[in-house]
């Protein structure tokens, strides 16, 4: 699947630092002008070496700078057709302005994630989870900080499918529970930027035991993402102000629903029966208003 280079740059930016962050920022701000720039031109305006430009291009999934510009040109055309231009949030914005702009960020992020998501990796993730459940193995879920809400949401979703999971919001209990993980089990780890040392430690333990590790993260380089056996990357268009990232969590919640629905469809009759059984129980126990 061809990936949208603008989407990749937007979602990579929060995870980049130093020279790579400078290059990505410049390209996003001048994505049409860059098409006419040589490696020397771009290196000069970004204050880096030409070799750094080439390495940056390869880190974005292309073979080199020329290939990078071809991908960027295609992405520009997609964005122009879709008319995706997100205005940045300013200090003087009213609540109405903020609501409209955050809505635009979310819509752009949904479009971007749909364009850049690796569907082979998604299919593999569903296969891995389904196979582990059918075999009676355990599904471990990890997420710290803000992503703990996403991890908890997946736990609830899987519970509704009759899938038992191992998840604790407390990081120390997460770590302790990982001492029991076996080679046939699966770890699903949520991280926005992939920089949490706690998540990386959990992933290290699972990999050392020979487990499949599914990492859901925002696109970018990082130890946690690089150690995954299956990587689901979201694309998040952020405000430059970026006081806190809610859009990134919304994108991860989307993938939670995609995983849940995909698993449910593989066992649709059982899922329907379980839903009806739960509804009957709630009615009998008086938990539904009449």
Secondary structure, 3 states (H helix, E strand, C coil): CCCCHHHHHHHHHHHCCHHHHHHHHHHHHCCCHHHHCCHHHHHHHHCCCHHHHHHHHHHCCCCCHHHHHHHHHHHHHHHHHHCCCCCCCCCCCCHHHHHHHHHHHHHHHHHHHHHHCCHHHHHHHHHHHHHHHHCCCCEEEEECHHHHHHHHHHHHHHHCCCCCEECCCCHHHHHHHHHHCCCCCEEEEEECCCCCHHHHHHHHHHHHCCCEEEEEEECCCCHHHHCCCEEEEECCCCCCCCCCCCHHHHHHHHHHHHHHHHHHHHCHHHHHHHHHHHHHHHHHCCCCCC
